[in-house]
Amino acid sequence: MTSTTEPSTGDVSPPTPRARLHYVDHLRVVLTILVVLHHAAVTYGNIPVWFYTEPAQDPSGVLLDVFVIVNQTFFMGMFFLIAGYFVPGAFDRKGRRGFVRERLVRLGVPLLLFLILLRPIAMAPAYSEILQAEPDLPLWLLYLLSVDPGPLWFVEVLLVMSLVYSLVRRLRDRRSAVTVPETVPATGAPSERGPLRWFVPVLVFAVGLGLVTFLWRWAFPAPYWPVVGLPSPGYLPQYVSLFVVGILAYRGDWARRLPGRAGPVGLVMALVALTAMAVGMAGPLDEAALTPGSWQALVQILVESFFTLGVILALLVSFRRFVNRSGRLWRFLSDNAFAVYVLHAVVLVGLGLALSGWEAAAVTKFAALSALAVPLCWASAALIRTIPGVRRVL
């Protein structure tokens, strides 16, 4: 999309394009697959927060619940981290008006399409059950009473964050006509500074994030926000802070400067925290940790924060080292990943209904649904993106 750019007062020359980070594209693909697996696990587990569910009738459903809980601690936060990383460069290239227009098209339009077209399809099984119990209830009223963005809450929140970023940039540029400090590359060119000092900042950030999250969940303990449709509002401090970290990472060229040893350290941090989480979930502190404001909740949240950051460090460094080349398959997966995110709910519900007559253990049905859903989601996304004009929004 072309647009007339409005360079900020700190821009002294056109932004210099950076080399494409192929491993970040690959990370987005893997995170998108995790989204599909996450909702496939919810379909057959014991956490009824999906359009179509078959509550587990055997103990294997607990394994799916554990996967959902552990996955929830990091995968959406990492999505926001990656999204934040690409925001400053997009703003520099397009200017404020172009950036806002592009975000409204690329995020706002898919959100509306999901609300108007895809969500009613995904909700069809639930609507059918409700209307059988309440046959006089108008379908339009049922839709309005149950409306929320579903999995596109991520797109909704990202759109809000992007618009807030645009507002902050506008206010900053109005207050000062001075260029951005030399320590922050305004042109987007790679920094020539040395390795990043990361260890102590990561520890401080983990503790700070844990404390803020603890206070947030104490003040706002609701597990779900209706209308706006946030299924995990307790993680909002993580989402916002990692989005901001992504912005800072772009300006500071942290993607290149992060030392390779951060990966193994992050892995050890994640494994230690995961062990502590497992002990907590299996021990007597589990129930007390669910009480907002309790010291057990504080311990759990701090451990969770260290696990989140450890996984993120390990994945970033590992993908940068081992999966930083592009190929035809990776390009196909990356190009269609966002469309998969938008469409996967309908695919999962359709396949869930198709498998509904099959009697099997919860984990077995999860494996079958996942094996079918992942390739079908990408095939559907690729097919739909061949429609003229769709690629502009998907």
N, C-alpha and C positions, 0 to 999 in steps of 0.2 A: 504494500500500500504506500503510495507516495503522499507526501504532505509537505507543507511549508514549515520548516523548522523555526523554532524560536530559541536560539541559543541563550543559555543563562549568562548572567553577567560574568561568571567565572570562566567561560569558554573563550579562549584566545585563539583557537584554531579548530578546524573541523575535527571531530573525534576520530582517532586512529583505530581501525578495527583490530580486535585481538584475535589470535588464533583460536579456532573452534575447539572447545573442550569436549572431545568425543566421549570421554569417560563420563562426563556429566549427562550427556544424552543417554548413555547406556544405563546410568543410575536411574534416570527417570523411567526408563522401560521397566527395570526391575521393580521399582516402587509401584508402578502401575499394575504389574503382575501381582504384587502383594495386595493391592486394593481388591483385585478380583478374587484372590484366594481368601482374603479377609471376609468378604461378604459371602463367599461360598461356605466358609466355616460357620458364620452366623446362621446361615440357612439350616444347618443340621445340628447346631449346638444348643445351649440353654440360655442364650442371650437374645430374647425376641425383639430385635430392633431392625428388622428388615422387611421388605415388601412381601416376601413369601418365606415362611419357615415351616420346618418339620421338627419340632422339639425332639431331642435325642431320647431314645427309649432304652439306651444301654450306656454303660460307663464310659465308652469311648467319646461320648459327647463332651466330657470334661477336658479331654485333650484338645478339642477344638476351642473350648472356652479359654484354655491357657494360651493357645496360639493367638487368639484374638486379643487377649489382655496384653501379652508381651509385644505383639505387633503394634498395638495402639500407642505404646510408649514412645515410639520413635518415627514410624513411617510417614505420618502426616507432617510432623515437625520437620522432617528432612525435605519433604515437598516444599514447605514454606521457605526453608533455607535456600534451596536451589532457585525458587521463584524470585526471592529477594536479590539473589546474585545478579540476575539479568535485568533488574529494574533500572538501575542507574544508566547503564549503557543504552537501553531503549529510550530513556528520557533524553539523554545527550544527543542521540541521533535524530529523534523525531521532534524535539521541542515539546513544550507543555501541551499545546493544543493537539499536536499529532499523537503524543503519548496517550492523552486522555481518550481521544477518538479511537485509537487502536485498542485500548483496553475495553472500552464499551462494546466494541464489535467482537473482539476475541473472547471476552469473558461474559459480557452482558447478554449477547445474543444466544450463546449456548445455554445460559441459565434460563432464559425465557423459553427457549425451545423445549428444554427439559420439563419445565413447569407446565407448559401448555400441551405438549404432545407426548413426551415419553413417560412422564410420571403417571398420567392416567392409565397408560398401558401396563406399567409395572404394578399399579395398584389394583388392576382388574380382579385378581383373586380375592383380595381383601374387600373390595367393593361388593363383590358377589355375596360374600358371607354376611356383610352388614345389611345389604338390601333384602336378603332372605329373612333376617330377623326384624327389619323395619321396612316393609314393602312400600309404605307411604312416604318414605323419606326421598325427596327429590335428589337426583344424582348431582345436580349442580351445587346443591347445598352441602351434600356430603363432600364434594371436592373442596369447597371453600373451607369447610370445618377441619379438613385434614391436610390442607395445603402446607407444604414445606419443601425446601429444595433437595431433600434426600441427600445422596452422596455429593451433589453439587454445592453443598454448603461450603466446600473448599473453594470453589470458584467464586461464590458469593463473598466470602471473607477476603479472598485474594483481591477481588475487585475493590472492596472497601480500603484495604491496605494500600493498594496502588494509588487510589485517589487521594488518600491522606498523604502519601509520599509526594504526589504532585503539588498538593497544597503547601507542604513544608518547603519544598524547593522554591515555590513562588514567593513565599514569605521571606525566605532567606535571601533570595536574589533582590527583593525589594529593599531589604534593610542595608544591604552593602553592595557597593559597586566594585569592591576589591576582588581580585581573582582568588580562587580556591588556594589554600596553603600548599606550598611546594610538596609537602609530605603526602598530599592527596592528588594523584594524577588526574587532572581535569579532562585530559584528552582521551582517556581510556587506553593509553599506551602501557605496555607492561612495565612494572617497576623494576629498577635496577638494584633495589635494596637486597640485603642478604636474607638468610633463613628467618622465618618468623619465630618470635619468642611466644610459645604457645602453652607450655605446660602449666605454669602458675595461673595465667588467665583462664584456662579451661577449668581448673579446680575452683577458682573464685566464681566463675560463671555458673558452674554446677551447683555450688552452695547457694549463690544468690537466686538462681532460678528455682531451686527447691524451696527456699524461704518464701519467695513471692507466690509460688504456686500453693504452698501451704496456707498462706493468708487468704489467697483468692478463693480456694475451695472452702475455707472456713466461712468467708463472707457470702459466697454464692455456691451453696452445696447442691443445687439442682443438677441432676444428671442429664437433663435435656432441656433445651430452650425451644419452646414451640414457636410457630410462625417463621422465625429466622432459621429454625431447623438445625441448630447446633447439637449434634449427638454426643459431643464430649466437651462441654464448655469448661470443664476443669483443666483442660490442656491449653486454654486460650493464652495464658502467659507464655507457654512454650512456643506456640505458633508465632506470636508477635515478636518475641525476643529473637527467635531464629530467623525470622524475616529480616529483622534489623541487622543481625549478624551477617546475613547474606549480602546486604547492601554494603556494609563495611568491608566485607571480604573482597568485593569487586574493586572498591576504591583502593584497598591496601594490597591488591594482588595476592591475597592469601592462598588462592588455589595453587599458585606456582611456588610460593614461599614456604608452605607448610612442609616441614621435614618429613622424610620417609619414616623415621622412627616413631612418629606420632601414630602410625597404623598399629604396630605391635602393642604399644602402650595402651591405645584405645581398646584393642582386643582384650588385653588383660583386665582393664578397667570394666569392660562390659561383662566378662565372665565372672569376675568377683561379685559385681552387682547382681548379676543374674542368679548366682548361688544364694546371695542374701535374700533376693526376692523369693526364690523357691522355698527357703527356710521359713520366711515370713508367711507365705501362703499356706504352707503345710502345718505351721505351728499355731500356738495359742494366740499370737499377736494378730492373726489374720482378721478376725472379727472386729477387734478394737481399732485396727488400722482403717476401717471403713467409717469411723466416727470423726467427722470434721473437727479440727481443733485439738485432737488428742495427740499426746507425744508419740504414740505408735504411728499415727498418720504422718507426723513430721518425719520420722525415721524412714517410713516407706517412700515418701515423696523424695527425700534426699537420695535414697538408693536408686530410685527410678530416674532421677536427673543424671546421676553418674552413668547409669546404664545407657541412657539416651545418647549422651555425648560420646561415650566409648564406642557405641555402634556406629555413630556418624563418622568419627575419626577413622575407625577401621575400614569402613566402606569407602570413604573418600580416597584414602591412601591406596587401598588394594585395587580399586578400579583405575586410579591414575597410573599405577604401576603395571597392571596386568591386562587391562581392557581399555586401552587408550587409542585403539585403531578402529577406523570405520570400515564397513563392508556392506555389501548389498543387503544382507539380512538385517544387520543392525540399523541401516538407514530406513528400511521398511518398517521395522518395529518402532523406531523413534518418530518417524513421520506420522504414524497413526496412533501414537500413545495417547494423546489428548482426546482424540475421538473415541478411543476405547474407554477412557474414563467416563465420558459422557454417556456412552451407549451400554455399558456393561450391565447395568441394572436390569434392563429389558431382556438381555441375553440370559442372565442368570435365572430370572423368573421363568422365562420360557422353558429352559432346560430343566429347572426344578419341577415344573408341572409335568414335563415329559417323563421324568424319573419317579414321579410320585407313587406309581403303582409297584415300584420295586422294593421289596423288603430286604434290608441289609443293615449292617451296623452303621452308625453315624459317620465314623471315620472313613468307611468304605464308600459311602455315598458322596462324602466330601471329595475323596480322591477322584471318583468318576466324574462328578460335576466339574471339578477344576480342570481335569484333563480335556473335557469337551469344551469348556467355556473359554479358556485362554486362546486357543487357535481360532475359535468361532468369533470371539470378540474382535480379533485383529482382522479376520477376513471380512466381517461385517463393516468394520470401520473403513477398510480400504475400498470396499464396494461403494459405500455411501459417499466417500470423498471424491468419487469419480463424477458425482452429480455437479453440474456447473454451478459455481458460486459457493459450494460447501467448503472448499478448501480455505476460503477466506476466513471462516469462523471456526473450522475444525482442522 
